[in-house]
Amino acid sequence: MAEAPLPAIRSLPSWLLGRAAARGRALVAEALAAEGLKMWHHVVLSAVRDLAPVAQADLGRGVGLDPKDVVGILNDLQSAGLVDRAPDPRDRRKNAVSLTGDGARLLVRCEKAAREANDRLLAPLSAAERDQFTGLLIRISGTDG
């Protein structure tokens, strides 16, 4: 059997992390799709829950999305009855976004689906290895968890 090409590259931690991340994103995207949601829609819905009521511009900055992309996602979420936009009581020139009851219920289902997808990703690891792996990822990712 022939050896896979690019062994020097395929052995790099950056390559392996990229492959694992791609597999993880695919598993989560598939799980979210089963609930009728796309990945960035899930991110925005989750941020709305955590920050609500939140101005659209602050929401975009909070999740790192371009304002026009945030507007498109919010249009989709509002059309589906998952978020409400209303004038911000602190600044009537801005819209404040909040979850609807349907949005909150869908978010609970999506969070469960995403956790289950991550469980499938990490299935080859023991519980202790999962904790260690997650801790190591936090250390090298430049995030604080």
CORCOR-V506746 format. One record per pair of residues at least 4 apart in sequence whose C-alpha atoms are under 7 Angstrom apart, sorted by the first residue. I is the first residue (numbers start at 0). J is the second residue. Records with the same first field share a line. If there is no record, write none. Layout:
BEGIN
I = J ; J
END
This chain:
BEGIN
5 = 9
6 = 10
7 = 11
8 = 14
9 = 14 ; 15
11 = 15
12 = 16
13 = 17
14 = 18
15 = 19
16 = 20
17 = 21
18 = 22
19 = 23
20 = 24
21 = 25
22 = 26
23 = 27 ; 117 ; 120
24 = 28
25 = 29
26 = 30 ; 116
27 = 31 ; 113 ; 116
28 = 32 ; 37 ; 38
29 = 33
30 = 34 ; 112 ; 113 ; 116
31 = 35 ; 36 ; 37 ; 38 ; 109 ; 112 ; 113
32 = 36 ; 37
34 = 109
36 = 40 ; 41
37 = 41
38 = 42
39 = 43
40 = 44 ; 72
41 = 45
42 = 46
43 = 47
44 = 48 ; 106
45 = 49 ; 106
46 = 50
47 = 51 ; 53 ; 96 ; 97 ; 98
48 = 97 ; 98
51 = 96 ; 97
52 = 95 ; 96 ; 97
53 = 57 ; 58 ; 95 ; 96 ; 97
54 = 58 ; 87 ; 93 ; 94 ; 95 ; 96
55 = 59 ; 94 ; 95 ; 96
56 = 60 ; 66
57 = 61
58 = 62
59 = 63 ; 64 ; 65 ; 66 ; 69
60 = 64
64 = 68 ; 69
65 = 69
66 = 70
67 = 71
68 = 72
69 = 73
70 = 74
71 = 75
72 = 76
73 = 77
74 = 78
75 = 79
76 = 80 ; 81 ; 82
77 = 81 ; 82 ; 83
80 = 99 ; 101
81 = 98 ; 99 ; 101 ; 102
82 = 96 ; 97 ; 98 ; 99 ; 102
83 = 96 ; 97 ; 98 ; 99
84 = 94 ; 95 ; 96 ; 97
85 = 94 ; 95 ; 96
86 = 91 ; 92 ; 93 ; 94 ; 95
87 = 91 ; 93 ; 94 ; 95
98 = 102 ; 103
99 = 103
100 = 104
101 = 105
102 = 106
103 = 107
104 = 108
105 = 109
106 = 110
107 = 111
108 = 112
109 = 113
110 = 114
111 = 115
112 = 116
113 = 117
114 = 118
115 = 119
116 = 120
117 = 121
118 = 122
121 = 129
124 = 128 ; 129
125 = 129
126 = 130
127 = 131
128 = 132
129 = 133
130 = 134
131 = 135
132 = 136
133 = 137
134 = 138
135 = 139
136 = 140
137 = 141 ; 142 ; 143 ; 144
END
